[in-house]
Amino acid sequence: MAVEVGQPAPDFRLRGPGGQFVTLSEFKGRKNVVLVFFPLAFSPICSHQLPDVQSDLPKFEKHDAQVLGISVDSHYANEEFARQLGLGFPLLSDFRHEAAQRYGVMRTESGYSERAVFLIDKQGVVRYRQVSLNPGDIELVPRTEPMLEILAKLG
């Protein structure tokens, strides 16, 4: 079942850079969080999507938001992918598909998540969600502008 706007964001505990665990709850009360679910590291569309998010990273940081990328790849693969793309935000490994299932974006038949974004406020409530209708279509990659507009309203 998909998480909807206005609902509490499900917590997760995923491995990030260096194999360190990252939880959503560690940001509660401190930061807004932008979750960027992407299907697979090193795939062509993800290799374009994540640098686009990176280009807006200063805008997200201005609005006190932490960006977290999430894929089913190992934390080793994600770390190398982030290094090659020059990303300034962590990529987290959802190797066991726990976060994708909790957020309702797991593509069980293919073994990876939908291409989706979620904006979570400092209180842990989902304020925006967008799930691509086709993760293989570059024209349907979720855009950052709507999240930045909502962040500006949140203050």
N, C-alpha and C positions, 0 to 999 in steps of 0.2 A: 504494500500500500504506500503510495507516494505521500511524502510530507507536504503539507499545504501551507500557504501564507497564513500567519497568525497562530500557527501551532508551535509548541516548544521544539527546538531542534534536538534530534537524538544525539547523545554523546557518543564518542568513539575514542579508541586508543589505538593509534596506528604508528608504525615505525617511519621515521623521517630520516633526514641526513645523519650519517654516522650510526644509524641503527637506533637512535634515541627515540623514545616514545613521545608522541604528541597527543594530547587530548583536547577535545573541544572545550570541555569544562574549565581548563586552565585559563581561558580567555574571558570567561563569564565575569561581568562586572568591571572588566578592564578594557576590552577591545571589541569592536564589531568584527565579524569574521566573514570573509568571502570564500566559499568552497567552490572550487572549480574541478568537477569530475571530468576526466578525460579518458577515452577508451584505452589507449596503449602508448607507451613511450616509444619514441623514434618513428611513429607513424607520420605520414605526410601532413595530414590536417592538424594533428596535435602539435607538430613542429611549427605550424603557423599560428595556431590559437594561443599557445602559451607566451610566445614573444609579444603578441598583441596585448595580453594581460600585463606583461612586464612593462610595456611602454606606458601603461596607466598606473603603475605601482606608486609613483609619487602622489598621484591624486587620491588613491586609496589611503595611503599613509597620512595624508593631510586630514582625512576624515576619520582618523584613528581606527583604521581597519587593517586587519591581518589577512593576507591572502594565503590560502592553502590549496595546493593542487593535490588531487587524489586519483590514483589509478590502481589497477590490479597488479601492476608490475612489482617486482621486488624492490626493496629500498635501495639495493645496490644499483639496479637499472635506473631507477628514478634519480638517484644522486648523479650518475653519469649523464643522464639526459639533461638535467638541470644545469650541470657544468657546461655541457656542449652548447646549450642555448643561452648561457649567461644569465640565468634567472636569479633574481634577488629574493625569491620567496620559496619556501620549502615544498617539495613534492613528497607526499605521504603514500606509503604502500598499503593498499587494501587487499592484500594477497588472499585473504580468506573471505573476501566479498562482504564483510560485515557492515561497513559503512554504506556501501551501495545498496545493500538490501534494506537497511534501516531507513534510508532516504527514498526508497522505492525506485531506484534508477539502475538496478542490475538487469542486464540482458542475459538471462540464464542460458539461453540457447547458444550464445556466442562466447560466454565466459568473461565478458568485460562489461563495464558500465556504459550507460548512455552518456552523451556529452551534455552536461548540465551544470548550472550554477545556482547557488543558494546564497542569499545575504542574510546573515544572522546578526541581530542587534546585541548590544552589551548585556541585555537581560536574558539572552538565549532564545529569542523568539525569531522565527523565520519571517522576514519582511519582504523577500522577493525570491522567486524561483523561476527558472526557465529551463526547460528540457527540450533539446533539439529533436525535431520530428524525424531527422535522418542524420545519424552521427557521421556518415560518410560524405555529407554535402557541405562543402566549405561555406556556401552561402547561408547555411542555417546554424552556423556557430553562434552560441549565445554572445551577445554584445555586453560591453562593460558600462555603457552610458546609462541604462536604466538604474543600475545599482548605484552609480555615482550620484544620480539625481536623488535617489532615496536617502543615501547617506547625507547629502547636503541638507535635506529636510529633517533628518534625525538630530542634526546639530552635533 
